[in-house]
Amino acid sequence: MNYTIYNKGEPILITIDQKADLNLIGIFISSLLLSLSGLLAVLFSGLRNSRCNKIKCMGSSCTREVAEV
């Protein structure tokens, strides 16, 4: 990526080299895994608080007994 800055009419060219290194890939994978685990936590929290006897979610299903509170 190239940037041109003008200082007193004189152009200064700044070149930023953006290569995908292990740090960048690791940050991307970590953020992706954290987002997916947060989504699963919200999903399972909703299933736990539901009063349904039969639950079908993402290709799996179960029948459970709901405890009376």
N, C-alpha and C positions, 0 to 999 in steps of 0.2 A: 504494500500500500504506500503510495507516495503522497506527500503533502508539500505544498509550496508556500512559503511565508516570505513576504516582502518586507525588508528592513531598509528604509531610506531609498526605496526604488531598486534595491539589489535583491534578486530572488535567492532564497535559501531553500534548497531541496532537502526534505527529510524523508528517508525511506525506512519503513517499519516492516521487518520481515516476520510474517506470521506463519510459523510452521507448527503443525500438530505434534507436540511432544508428549511424553508420558504423563506429565503433570496435567496438561489440558485434557487429555483423554480420561485420566483418573477422576478429575473434577466432574466431567460430564457424566461418567458412569455412576459416581457417587450421588450426584443430584438426581439422576434418573431413578436409582434404587430407593432413595429417600422419598421421592414423590410417589412411587408405586407402593411403598410400604405404608405411607400415610393414607393413600386411597384404600388399601386393604383394611387398615385399622378403622376407618370411618365406615366402611361397608360391613365389617363384622360387628361393630358397635351397634349399627342399625339392626342387624339380624338378631343380636342378643336381646335388644329391647323390644323386639316385635312380639306380638301375641299370636302369631300364626302357628298352626300345627304342622302344615306342610310348607316347606321352603324349597324353592327352586332358584338357583343362582349360578350363572356362568357354567352351565352344563352339568351341574351336580344338584342333587336333591336329597332332602332328608325329612323324616317325619319325627316329631318330637312331642313330648308331653310338657305343657306349659304349667308351671307351678302357680297356684292361686296365691295371691298376695293379700 
